[in-house]
Amino acid sequence: MDIFSLSSLSAFVICELLAGFVYLKNPKNKINISFAVVTFLIGIWPLFPYATWVSRSREEALLFTRLVYIAVILMPPAFLFFVYNLTDIYSIKKERNRLPLFYLISAAFLFNSFNPNFIKNVQPFGLSFAVVPGIMYHLFSLFFAIAIVLGYIKIFIRYKEVTGFKKKQLFYILIAFVTAGIAVFIHFLSAYGVEVMYPHELLVILFAALVLYSIVRYRAMDVNIAFKKRMAYSLSVGLLTGLFIVFVLAVTNLFSTFIKIHSFQISIVAAFLIALLFNPFRNRIYALIDKVFYKKSYDYYATIQQVSSTLTSMFNLQEIFQFTGKIIYEVMGLKSIYLLSAKTGGGYEVVYHTSKKIKRGKNETQHPDTKESIRIGNRSGIVRFCRKSGDIIIKDELPAIEATLERDMIGKIKDDLELFHAEAVVPVIVDSRLSVLIVLGEKLSCDIFTGEDINLLNTISDQTAIAIKNARLYKDKVHSEWLASIGMMSATFAHEIRNPLTSLKTFAQLMPEKYNDAEFRNTFSKIVEGEIEKIDGLIGDLLDFSTEKRSSRVNNFNLVSLVDETVDYVREKLEREEKKIAIRKTYNEDEIYMSGDATKLKQTFINILTNGCQAMHGEGVLTVKIKPNGKYIDVAVADTGEGIDTDDILKVFDPFVTSKDMGLGLGLAISKRIVEDHKGRINVKSKLSKGSTFTVSLPVQN
């Protein structure tokens, strides 16, 4: 048996196995049935070289050839029937009515398949036999070419229309059938005297390999198989072994024929080469399999760890939505993603959206807020499905579950997916309620969502559900504490405002009696002014703390100059009050620019410096430092006061917490809010009897 016969027999076996496999995966689907038929026929055609090789006479070879050509004659209508179903053209009556013409023409050729006007005879040709064509053979060759090219055109037109993994499916199907078509073209050339010293049946094996790849990677013809890595490795080793056997047979035949070297000597050399090359080739094939079938764009376990650790510390719902959407979008390599959250009035509304569009050769990321007006109701298909099953929706898997759903459910789900140009929907269930829908667009690679992808999405969904629940509990806790603070505030405010009101009342009662007393009037005016300023300050602190609105007075300013002004202001105030407190500046920077509300930040530094002075009870040293800290600048204020107790240091920025005899305890709480509004942070370190250090870290421009 030569390499031509071996390749033809291998092509036959592989094609028939592929045809049976695709058919058995979905025996009721027209696409699977028609593909199985055309692949079965393609697999019979390569038997021609093998049949002529085993034939003992020209008459026997002619008989085998005519039998094989029965399959060849049936190929054009079978291929077109497959193409019409694959591209959905078969559902169009006008297009479907053209097929009977091809059936009739094939039937006419089939009726004359044993007529000498079709195949006159066979003649020796190279290592095999070639067809001696009759007049009808020429017509059949033309008919075959027209039908096959028409099928290619139909697939290509559909390929241009679809997107995503459907496009990838059609691409590999088209390339596969073009490969098979080239093999048939080479065969027809032999009938016209053109000899190709190449086992073109190997192209049929390549056809089967391309189809199998499109099935494994892109679920072509809705065939879904779990192609385990171990199975892939085993098949690759078997294929490599087969290729080495073919190589040995070919080399043995070549050297025996032309160089007259004994086959035993060749076998020894070939065995040595196989032993030398097998392992490197095997490792290369393993690497190729990993790259083609199992390539990863993300580290599964690292992603889960990142999601888990990050969401654990998040208590803001919008931040949770943004993080979840961003990490899925980046890890999966998506074209778009939407997060829809359940609303109080019913329905689901977009709370996060990002998409990537290709424009002028560049990627443009469209960030949230572009389509936040999109809203779907509780009766939408994806909402009803996710509430009922809690499962992830994969668009290309909908036909497989159609029988288990309500009659109109599939249509509504498809309509919802089309609204978002989506390929999948991930539900987030919180306390048995559908809280969030994560709607995923196509992958940029056009790959399908694998089992590993689905497992990752399920895990992220579970982690997001826990984070959302924790955020809601945290919000409830904050609200409860806020209500408690209001009660505390009322009592504190009443106490603080009573003292100046008592003074005002006393002087008001004495006014009629001592109005003519000039000294009394002077004292009265000073005290009234001071008490009113005190009340005004209390009300101002309360308003500053209670407001949620951020300042809109944003400008660029020199942080060093701002701190200098604050230090000078506090120093002058201390001198007026005759306090023995020295303020030292230990920084040399001249210009550090940042963007923000300079007035608010000045208020923050005044609060912190004043707080430090009050902690020293009129005597001590206050040190102010400015130093770079990466992308931040730290402004540290250290006092030499009595320090803060360890139990109290955690509450120092809480509202209405103070150890002083007067004031609402809002200064540091207000300062903390202002700093956080500027994307900064504030912290405190303290030691009893040695003092405290408050550090404000702010992002800067240079």
C-alpha positions in Angstrom: 0.0 0.0 0.0 1.5 3.4 -1.1 1.0 6.7 0.5 -1.8 7.7 -2.0 -3.8 4.6 -1.1 -3.2 5.1 2.6 -4.2 8.8 2.5 -7.4 8.0 0.6 -8.4 5.3 3.0 -7.7 7.5 6.0 -9.7 10.4 4.5 -12.7 8.0 4.0 -12.6 6.7 7.6 -12.2 10.2 9.1 -15.0 11.7 7.0 -17.5 8.9 7.8 -16.7 9.2 11.5 -17.2 13.0 11.4 -20.5 12.6 9.5 -21.8 10.1 12.0 -20.7 12.2 15.0 -22.4 15.4 13.8 -25.6 13.5 12.9 -25.9 11.7 16.2 -25.4 15.0 18.1 -28.7 16.3 16.8 -30.4 13.9 14.4 -33.5 16.1 14.0 -31.7 19.2 12.9 -31.6 19.8 9.2 -28.2 21.4 9.3 -26.7 18.3 11.1 -28.5 15.9 8.7 -27.4 17.8 5.5 -23.8 18.2 6.8 -23.7 14.5 7.6 -24.9 13.6 4.1 -22.5 15.8 2.2 -19.5 14.8 4.5 -20.5 11.1 3.9 -20.3 11.7 0.2 -17.1 13.6 0.4 -15.6 10.7 2.4 -16.6 8.2 -0.3 -15.0 10.1 -3.2 -11.3 9.7 -1.8 -11.9 5.9 -2.1 -11.1 6.3 -5.9 -7.3 5.9 -5.5 -7.6 3.1 -3.0 -10.2 1.3 -5.2 -8.0 1.5 -8.3 -5.0 0.4 -6.3 -6.7 -2.9 -5.1 -8.2 -3.5 -8.6 -6.7 -6.5 -10.4 -7.8 -5.3 -13.9 -8.9 -2.2 -15.8 -12.5 -3.5 -15.9 -12.6 -3.8 -12.1 -11.0 -0.4 -11.7 -13.7 1.1 -14.1 -16.5 -0.5 -12.0 -15.1 0.9 -8.8 -14.7 4.3 -10.4 -18.3 4.4 -11.6 -19.5 3.3 -8.1 -17.5 6.1 -6.4 -18.8 8.6 -8.9 -22.4 8.0 -7.7 -21.3 9.8 -4.5 -19.6 12.5 -6.6 -22.7 13.1 -8.7 -24.8 13.5 -5.5 -22.4 16.1 -3.9 -23.6 19.3 -5.6 -27.3 19.1 -4.5 -26.3 17.7 -1.1 -23.8 20.6 -0.6 -26.3 23.2 -1.7 -29.0 21.8 0.6 -26.5 22.0 3.5 -25.6 25.6 2.5 -29.2 26.7 2.3 -29.9 25.4 5.8 -26.7 26.7 7.2 -27.3 30.2 6.0 -31.1 30.2 6.7 -31.8 30.7 2.9 -33.9 27.5 2.9 -36.7 29.4 4.8 -37.0 31.8 1.9 -39.5 30.2 -0.6 -38.0 31.9 -3.7 -34.5 30.6 -2.9 -35.8 27.2 -1.8 -37.6 26.7 -5.1 -34.2 26.8 -7.0 -33.0 23.6 -5.4 -35.2 21.1 -7.4 -33.4 22.2 -10.6 -30.1 20.9 -9.1 -31.8 17.7 -7.9 -33.1 17.1 -11.5 -29.7 17.7 -13.1 -28.0 15.4 -10.6 -30.6 12.8 -11.2 -30.0 12.9 -14.9 -26.2 12.5 -14.4 -26.9 9.7 -11.9 -29.1 7.9 -14.4 -26.2 8.0 -16.9 -23.4 7.2 -14.4 -22.7 3.8 -16.1 -23.1 5.2 -19.6 -19.8 5.3 -21.6 -20.7 8.9 -22.6 -20.1 9.8 -19.0 -17.0 7.8 -18.1 -15.6 6.0 -21.2 -12.9 4.1 -19.4 -10.0 4.4 -17.0 -6.3 4.5 -18.0 -3.1 4.1 -16.0 -2.0 7.4 -14.7 1.1 7.8 -12.5 0.7 5.3 -9.6 -3.0 4.9 -10.1 -5.7 5.2 -12.7 -7.4 8.3 -14.2 -10.8 8.7 -15.7 -11.2 8.8 -19.5 -14.0 11.4 -19.8 -17.0 11.2 -22.1 -19.0 14.1 -23.4 -21.3 14.1 -20.4 -18.4 14.2 -18.0 -17.4 17.6 -19.4 -20.9 18.9 -18.7 -20.9 17.3 -15.2 -17.6 19.1 -14.4 -19.1 22.4 -15.4 -22.3 21.7 -13.4 -20.2 20.6 -10.4 -18.1 23.8 -10.5 -21.2 26.0 -10.8 -23.0 24.4 -7.8 -20.0 24.4 -5.6 -19.0 28.1 -6.3 -22.7 29.1 -5.8 -22.5 27.4 -2.4 -19.3 29.3 -1.5 -20.9 32.6 -2.5 -24.0 31.9 -0.3 -21.8 31.2 2.7 -19.6 34.2 2.1 -22.7 36.5 1.8 -24.0 35.2 5.1 -20.5 35.5 6.6 -20.5 39.2 5.8 -24.0 39.7 7.5 -23.4 38.0 10.8 -21.2 39.0 13.8 -19.4 37.4 16.7 -18.8 33.7 17.0 -21.3 33.0 14.2 -18.9 34.8 11.9 -16.1 32.6 13.1 -18.2 29.4 12.6 -19.0 30.3 9.0 -15.4 31.3 8.4 -14.0 27.9 9.3 -16.9 26.1 7.5 -16.2 28.1 4.3 -12.4 27.4 4.5 -13.1 23.7 5.2 -15.3 23.3 2.1 -12.9 25.4 -0.1 -10.2 23.0 1.0 -12.3 20.0 0.0 -13.1 21.8 -3.3 -9.4 22.2 -4.1 -9.0 18.4 -3.6 -11.9 17.7 -6.0 -10.4 20.2 -8.5 -7.1 18.4 -8.4 -8.9 15.1 -9.0 -10.8 16.5 -12.0 -7.4 17.7 -13.4 -6.3 14.1 -13.7 -9.2 13.4 -16.0 -7.7 16.0 -18.4 -4.2 14.7 -18.3 -2.7 17.0 -15.5 -0.8 14.9 -13.1 -0.3 16.2 -9.5 2.2 14.1 -7.6 0.7 14.9 -4.3 -1.8 12.9 -2.2 -4.6 15.5 -2.5 -6.8 13.2 -0.3 -4.9 14.8 2.6 -6.8 18.0 1.8 -10.0 16.0 2.7 -8.4 15.2 6.0 -7.6 18.9 6.5 -11.3 19.6 5.6 -12.4 17.3 8.5 -9.9 18.9 10.8 -11.1 22.4 10.1 -14.7 21.4 10.6 -13.8 19.6 13.9 -12.0 22.8 15.0 -15.0 25.0 14.3 -17.1 22.5 16.4 -14.8 22.4 19.3 -13.9 26.1 19.4 -17.1 27.7 18.1 -19.8 25.1 18.5 -20.5 25.0 14.7 -23.9 23.4 13.8 -24.9 23.7 17.5 -22.6 20.8 18.3 -21.3 21.2 21.9 -18.6 18.8 23.0 -16.4 19.0 26.1 -13.0 18.5 24.6 -10.9 17.6 27.6 -7.2 18.4 27.4 -6.2 14.9 28.1 -8.3 13.7 25.2 -6.8 16.3 23.0 -3.3 15.2 24.0 -4.1 11.5 23.4 -5.5 12.3 19.9 -2.5 14.4 19.1 -0.1 11.6 20.0 -2.2 9.2 17.9 -2.1 11.6 15.0 1.6 12.1 15.3 2.2 8.4 15.4 0.1 8.0 12.3 2.1 10.7 10.5 5.4 9.1 11.4 4.1 5.7 10.0 3.1 7.5 6.8 6.5 9.1 6.7 8.3 5.8 7.1 6.2 4.1 4.4 6.7 7.0 2.0 10.5 7.1 2.6 10.8 3.4 2.3 8.8 3.3 -0.9 10.9 6.2 -2.3 14.3 4.8 -1.5 13.4 1.3 -2.5 12.1 2.5 -5.9 14.7 5.0 -6.9 17.9 4.3 -4.9 17.5 0.5 -4.5 18.3 0.5 -0.8 16.9 -2.4 1.2 13.8 -1.5 3.2 15.2 -3.0 6.4 18.1 -0.5 6.4 15.6 2.4 5.8 13.4 1.2 8.6 16.3 1.3 11.1 17.2 4.8 10.1 13.5 5.8 10.2 13.1 4.3 13.7 16.2 6.2 14.9 14.7 9.5 13.5 11.4 8.8 15.1 13.0 8.2 18.5 14.9 11.4 18.1 12.1 13.6 16.9 9.0 12.2 18.6 9.3 13.9 21.9 10.1 17.4 20.6 7.3 17.1 18.1 4.9 15.9 20.8 5.8 18.9 23.1 5.3 21.3 20.3 1.9 19.8 19.5 0.9 20.0 23.2 1.9 23.7 23.2 -0.1 24.3 19.9 -3.2 22.6 21.4 -3.0 24.8 24.5 -2.7 27.9 22.4 -5.4 27.0 19.9 -8.0 25.2 22.0 -7.3 26.2 25.6 -5.7 29.7 25.4 -6.5 31.8 28.4 -6.8 35.6 28.5 -7.1 35.5 32.3 -5.9 33.7 35.4 -9.1 32.1 36.8 -8.0 31.7 40.4 -6.2 35.1 40.5 -9.4 36.8 39.2 -11.5 35.1 41.8 -9.1 36.1 44.6 -9.1 39.7 43.3 -12.9 39.9 43.2 -13.3 38.4 46.6 -10.7 40.6 48.4 -11.9 43.8 46.7 -15.7 43.3 47.1 -15.2 42.4 50.8 -14.1 46.0 51.6 -16.7 47.8 49.4 -19.9 49.2 51.0 -21.0 51.6 48.3 -23.4 50.1 45.8 -22.3 52.2 42.8 -18.6 51.3 43.5 -19.6 47.6 43.6 -21.4 47.9 40.3 -18.5 49.7 38.7 -15.9 47.3 40.0 -17.9 44.2 39.0 -18.7 45.6 35.5 -15.1 46.7 34.9 -13.4 43.5 35.9 -15.8 41.3 33.9 -15.4 43.6 30.9 -11.6 43.5 31.1 -11.1 39.9 32.0 -13.5 38.5 29.4 -12.4 40.9 26.8 -16.0 42.1 25.9 -17.3 44.6 23.4 -19.8 45.8 25.9 -21.3 45.2 29.4 -24.4 46.5 31.2 -25.4 46.2 34.8 -29.1 46.7 35.5 -30.3 47.1 39.1 -33.8 46.5 40.5 -35.7 49.8 41.2 -38.2 50.5 43.9 -41.0 51.3 41.4 -40.5 48.1 39.6 -38.3 47.1 36.6 -34.6 47.2 36.1 -32.5 50.2 35.1 -28.9 50.6 33.8 -26.5 51.6 36.6 -23.3 50.8 34.8 -22.3 50.5 31.1 -19.1 50.3 29.2 -18.5 49.4 25.5 -15.6 49.4 23.1 -16.0 50.5 19.5 -13.4 50.4 16.7 -13.0 53.8 15.1 -10.3 54.9 12.7 -8.2 51.9 13.8 -8.3 52.8 17.4 -10.2 51.4 20.4 -12.5 53.9 22.0 -13.9 53.0 25.4 -17.4 54.4 26.1 -17.7 54.7 29.8 -20.8 54.7 32.0 -23.6 57.2 31.7 -24.1 56.7 28.0 -27.1 54.5 28.1 -28.4 54.8 31.6 -31.9 55.6 30.3 -32.4 52.0 29.2 -35.0 50.3 31.4 -36.7 46.9 31.2 -39.9 45.8 33.0 -40.6 42.9 35.3 -42.4 41.0 32.4 -39.3 41.1 30.1 -38.0 37.7 28.9 -34.6 37.8 30.7 -36.1 39.0 34.0 -38.8 36.2 34.0 -36.2 33.5 33.0 -33.6 34.6 35.6 -36.3 34.9 38.4 -37.6 31.4 37.6 -34.3 29.5 37.0 -31.5 31.7 38.4 -29.3 30.4 35.6 -27.0 32.3 33.3 -28.5 32.9 29.8 -26.2 32.1 26.9 -27.7 33.2 23.5 -26.4 30.4 21.4 -27.7 27.8 23.9 -31.3 29.0 23.7 -32.4 26.5 21.1 -31.4 23.6 23.3 -33.7 24.8 26.2 -36.6 26.0 24.0 -38.7 22.9 24.7 -38.6 23.5 28.5 -39.8 27.2 28.3 -43.1 28.8 27.7 -44.1 29.3 24.1 -43.3 33.0 23.9 -40.4 33.1 26.3 -37.6 32.5 23.8 -38.8 35.3 21.5 -38.9 37.7 24.4 -35.4 36.7 25.6 -34.0 37.2 22.1 -35.7 40.6 21.9 -34.1 41.7 25.2 -30.7 40.4 24.1 -31.0 42.3 20.8 -31.8 45.5 22.8 -28.3 45.3 24.4 -26.5 43.5 21.5 -25.9 40.9 24.2 -24.6 37.3 24.1 -25.1 36.4 27.8 -27.0 37.5 30.9 -25.8 36.8 34.5 -28.3 37.1 37.3 -27.3 38.3 40.8 -29.6 36.9 43.4 -29.8 38.6 46.8 -32.0 37.0 49.5 -33.9 35.0 46.9 -34.6 38.1 44.8 -33.2 39.1 41.4 -31.3 42.2 42.4 -29.0 42.8 39.4 -28.7 41.7 35.8 -25.2 41.6 34.3 -25.7 41.8 30.5 -22.6 40.8 28.5 -21.9 41.7 24.9 -19.8 39.7 22.4 -16.1 38.9 23.1 -13.7 40.9 21.1 -12.1 37.6 20.0 -15.6 36.4 18.9 -15.0 33.3 21.0 -17.9 31.5 22.7 -18.4 31.6 26.5 -16.6 28.4 27.7 -17.4 26.3 30.7 -14.6 28.0 32.6 -16.1 31.4 31.7 -19.5 30.4 33.0 -18.0 29.1 36.3 -16.1 32.4 36.7 -19.2 34.4 36.0 -21.2 32.4 38.6 -18.5 32.9 41.2 -18.4 36.7 40.5 -22.2 36.8 40.7 -22.2 35.1 44.1 -19.5 37.4 45.4 -21.4 40.5 44.1 -24.6 39.3 45.8 -22.7 39.1 49.1 -21.2 42.5 48.6 -24.6 44.1 47.7 -26.1 42.5 50.8 -23.3 43.8 53.0 -23.6 47.3 51.5 -27.3 47.3 52.3 -26.7 46.2 55.8 -24.0 48.8 56.2 -26.4 51.5 54.9 -29.0 50.4 57.4 -26.4 50.6 60.2 -25.3 54.1 59.1 -28.9 55.2 59.0 -29.5 53.9 62.5 -26.3 55.6 63.7 -27.4 58.8 62.0 -30.8 58.7 63.8 -28.9 58.2 67.1 -26.6 61.1 66.2 -29.6 63.4 65.6 -30.8 62.6 69.1 -27.3 63.3 70.5 -27.0 66.4 68.4 -30.3 67.8 69.7 -29.2 67.4 73.3 -25.7 68.8 72.7 -27.0 71.7 70.6 -29.6 72.6 73.2 -26.9 72.5 75.9 -24.4 74.6 74.0 -26.9 77.2 72.9 -28.5 77.6 76.3 -25.5 79.2 77.9 -25.3 82.2 75.5 -29.1 82.5 75.6 -29.0 82.7 79.4 -26.4 85.5 79.2 -28.5 87.4 76.7 -31.7 86.9 78.8 -29.9 88.2 81.9 -28.7 91.4 80.2 -32.0 91.9 78.5 -33.7 91.8 81.9 -31.2 94.4 83.4 -31.5 96.7 80.4 -34.5 98.8 81.6 -32.8 99.4 84.9 -29.3 100.2 83.7 -29.9 101.6 80.3 -28.4 105.0 81.2 -25.3 103.3 82.6 -22.6 103.8 79.9 -20.3 101.1 81.3 -23.2 98.6 81.3 -24.1 99.4 77.7 -20.5 98.9 76.6 -20.2 95.6 78.4 -23.7 94.5 77.1 -22.7 95.2 73.5 -19.5 93.2 73.7 -21.0 90.2 75.5 -24.1 90.2 73.1 -21.8 90.3 70.1 -19.6 87.5 71.4 -22.6 85.3 72.4 -24.3 85.8 69.0 -21.0 84.9 67.2 -20.9 81.7 69.4 -24.4 80.7 68.4 -23.7 81.6 64.7 -20.6 79.4 64.9 -22.6 76.5 66.3 -25.2 76.8 63.6 -22.5 77.0 60.9 -20.8 73.9 62.1 -24.1 72.1 62.1 -25.0 73.2 58.6 -21.5 72.3 57.3 -21.8 68.8 58.7 -25.4 68.1 57.7 -25.0 69.2 54.0 -24.2 66.3 51.5 -23.5 68.7 48.6 -19.9 68.9 47.5 -18.3 72.3 46.9 -18.4 73.5 43.3 -15.6 76.1 43.8 -12.8 74.1 42.2 -9.6 75.9 41.2 -5.8 75.4 41.1 -3.9 76.7 44.0 -0.5 76.5 45.8 -0.9 74.1 48.7 2.2 75.5 50.5 0.9 79.1 50.3 -2.5 77.9 51.7 -0.8 76.2 54.7 1.4 79.3 55.3 -1.8 81.5 55.4 -3.4 79.1 57.8 -0.4 79.0 60.1 -0.2 82.8 60.1 -3.9 83.1 60.9 -3.7 80.7 63.9 -0.5 82.3 65.1 -2.1 85.8 65.2 -5.1 84.4 67.0 -2.9 82.7 69.7 -1.0 86.0 70.2 -4.3 87.9 70.7 -5.3 85.3 73.3 -1.9 85.5 74.9 -1.3 81.7 74.6 2.2 80.4 75.0 2.1 78.1 72.0 4.8 78.1 69.4 4.1 77.0 65.8 7.1 75.6 63.9 7.1 75.1 60.1 9.5 72.3 59.0 9.2 72.3 55.3 11.1 74.0 52.4 8.8 73.5 49.5 7.8 76.6 47.7 5.2 75.5 45.2 2.9 72.4 45.3 -0.1 72.8 43.1 -3.3 70.9 43.3 -7.0 71.3 42.3 -9.8 71.8 44.7 -11.7 74.2 46.9 -9.0 76.2 48.7 -11.5 77.8 51.1 -12.8 74.5 52.3 -9.3 73.1 52.7 -8.2 76.2 54.6 -11.1 75.5 57.0 -9.8 72.0 57.4 -6.3 73.1 58.4 -7.7 75.7 60.7 -9.8 73.1 62.5 -6.8 70.7 62.8 -4.4 73.4 64.0 -7.0 74.8 66.4 -7.7 71.3 67.7 -4.0 70.8 68.4 -3.7 74.1 70.2 -6.7 73.3 72.4 -5.1 69.9 73.3 -2.1 71.7 74.8 -4.2 73.9 77.1 -2.4 77.2 76.3 1.3 76.0 76.3 3.3 73.8 74.0 4.7 73.4 70.5 2.7 72.8 67.3 4.8 71.4 64.4 3.6 71.6 60.8 5.3 69.4 58.1 4.8 69.1 54.4 6.4 66.1 52.6 5.8 64.2 49.3 4.3 60.7 49.5 4.1 59.2 46.0 1.2 60.8 44.2 0.1 62.4 47.4 1.4 65.2 49.6 1.2 64.7 53.4 0.5 67.7 55.6 1.2 66.6 59.2 0.3 68.7 62.3 1.9 67.4 65.6 1.1 68.8 69.1 2.7 68.2 72.4 -0.5 67.8 74.3 -1.7 65.0 76.5 -2.6 62.6 73.7 -5.6 60.6 72.9 -6.6 57.3 74.6 -6.4 54.2 72.5 -10.1 53.5 72.9 -11.0 57.1 71.8 -8.7 57.3 68.8 -11.1 55.3 66.6 -13.9 57.8 67.4 -12.0 61.0 66.9 -13.5 61.7 63.5 -17.1 60.8 64.6 -19.5 63.6 64.9 -20.5 64.9 68.3 -17.5 63.2 70.0 -15.4 65.7 72.0 -13.5 65.8 75.3 -13.7 69.6 75.5 -16.0 71.6 77.8 -17.6 73.5 74.9 -18.4 72.9 71.2 -20.4 70.3 69.3 -17.5 68.0 68.4 -18.0 68.5 64.6 -14.7 70.2 63.7 -12.7 67.0 62.8 -15.8 65.3 61.3 -16.2 68.2 59.0 -12.5 68.2 58.2 -12.6 64.5 57.3 -15.5 65.0 54.9 -13.7 67.9 53.2 -10.5 65.9 52.7 -12.5 62.9 51.3 -14.3 65.1 48.9 -10.9 66.0 47.6 -10.0 62.3 47.1 -7.7 62.4 50.0 -7.4 60.8 53.4 -6.8 61.8 57.0 -5.5 59.8 59.9 -4.2 60.3 63.5 -1.4 58.8 65.6 -1.2 59.5 69.3 0.6 58.6 72.5 -0.6 59.5 75.9 1.3 62.4 77.6 3.4 62.9 74.4 0.9 64.3 71.9 -0.9 63.6 68.7 -0.1 63.9 65.0 -2.9 64.5 62.4 -1.9 63.8 58.8 -3.8 65.0 55.8 -2.9 63.3 52.4 -4.0 65.0 49.3 -3.5 64.2 45.6 -1.4 66.8 43.8 -0.6 67.7 40.2 3.2 67.9 40.5 
